[in-house]
Amino acid sequence: MDPKLDLLYRLADDQLILGHRNSEWNGLGPILEEDIAFSSMAQDKLGHSLQLYGLLHGLGEAEPDTVAFTRNAPQFHCCQLVELPIGEYDFSLTRHFLFDHAELLRFEALAASSYEPLAQVARKLRGELKYHALHANTWVKRLGTATDEAIERMQAALNFTLPYALGIFETTAAEPEIISSGLFIGEAELKSRWLESIAKVFRQTALEMPDVQTLAPALGGRRGEHTGFLQPLLDEMAEVFRLDPTADW
Amino acid sequence: MPETRFDKAQLLEWLQAVKDPEIPTISLIDLGVVRGVEIDAATGNVAVHLTPTFAGCPAMDYMKRDVERTLLAHGVPAVEVTISLREAWTSDMISEAGRAALRQHKLSPPPVLGNRVLDLDFLEYAECPNCHGHNTELRTPFGATLCRAVHHCHDCRQLFEQFKPV
């Protein structure tokens, strides 16, 4: 696949799928502020995916709605982390923390992309992503220094989620060209910045970072191999759209 | 050739009447959402360029519609409104008049960033729009809309909303 398309599909699909997962907290948040926070982040992420699908459309791909609502799981390039069900709040918070630290660093780097339309979008999104990282840090620090139960639950969520989070950085065949053409710094460099960034927060808590060298990353998402959770989500997302794909909503 | 009865200054004056759909005190111009206005000398048609405050802002379609309606009502023959991130919006694009308009709506205006980095100190700071105190605390970075955060003022003990700095 063309390196630009390859990169953009991964970025856009991550945003769309996590956006929909975040929206599932609407009405269910443990406190009102968290209900609103996850719903707001969902809205941001859908907006971000729309910008990225818009860039793909500019490169000759189908309309954003068509791309978002008519593909099946094997055609999606999101990492497996984003498709997992929302589970308990400790898992959703941990996923949000691990994903959005990577996302903030990713879009800060993309602001210098050699592909100017993507750099423009990145310069917009990075400011918004700071709020996502700020929100995640606040709660990881608060719960990571709270009661024994809170710390145990956050640690268990971290241990469970980390292999999936390492799947964010799965590379594709286009990776060497993505780096050499200056499109993006590459997944390996991003991962090393990410490990530093999350470690800084964990050091302010009672949480212990597992040794990532010993973990097997959850790979496959970038090449269309997904967990069984993605297809039902896509079916639900597209249920109304597919009733009448030509309708003007 | 149709006679053009308006110039750019006139268009900007008309556009001052187009307010943010959710903050009725501030115009799109003072909010910094209007990034360009051009008149085609031959036809008198007008092109207006907008940029969203937040990428996922659901009010963009309304803003576009309101700009079109307002200019057409003043006799502009045709209006084309485009929306892009070509020039990414930052909260520094809010004018001084815009900041006053936000205060009037009891929204704390975002601090001016200038050349500084948008770091945590910046995101957490807000002036209370009720008592103008600075002894305030960020309660949650997500409020009633994407562009608002919720703070608490320790001086007057009121919750208040802030238009977020980005």
Chai-1 contact restraints between the chains, C-beta under 6 A:
chainA,res_idxA,chainB,res_idxB,connection_type,confidence,min_distance_angstrom,max_distance_angstrom,comment,restraint_id
A,E33,B,T140,contact,1.0,0.0,6.0,A-B,restraint_1
A,I36,B,F142,contact,1.0,0.0,6.0,A-B,restraint_2
A,A37,B,F142,contact,1.0,0.0,6.0,A-B,restraint_3
A,S40,B,F142,contact,1.0,0.0,6.0,A-B,restraint_4
A,S40,B,L146,contact,1.0,0.0,6.0,A-B,restraint_5
A,Q43,B,G56,contact,1.0,0.0,6.0,A-B,restraint_6
A,Q43,B,L146,contact,1.0,0.0,6.0,A-B,restraint_7
A,D44,B,G56,contact,1.0,0.0,6.0,A-B,restraint_8
A,L46,B,G56,contact,1.0,0.0,6.0,A-B,restraint_9
A,G47,B,A55,contact,1.0,0.0,6.0,A-B,restraint_10
A,G47,B,G56,contact,1.0,0.0,6.0,A-B,restraint_11
A,H48,B,A55,contact,1.0,0.0,6.0,A-B,restraint_12
A,Q51,B,A55,contact,1.0,0.0,6.0,A-B,restraint_13
A,Q120,B,L85,contact,1.0,0.0,6.0,A-B,restraint_14
A,V121,B,L85,contact,1.0,0.0,6.0,A-B,restraint_15
A,R123,B,A88,contact,1.0,0.0,6.0,A-B,restraint_16
A,K124,B,A55,contact,1.0,0.0,6.0,A-B,restraint_17
A,K124,B,L85,contact,1.0,0.0,6.0,A-B,restraint_18
A,K124,B,A88,contact,1.0,0.0,6.0,A-B,restraint_19
A,G127,B,V166,contact,1.0,0.0,6.0,A-B,restraint_20
A,Y131,B,P141,contact,1.0,0.0,6.0,A-B,restraint_21
A,L134,B,L123,contact,1.0,0.0,6.0,A-B,restraint_22
A,L134,B,P141,contact,1.0,0.0,6.0,A-B,restraint_23
A,H135,B,P141,contact,1.0,0.0,6.0,A-B,restraint_24
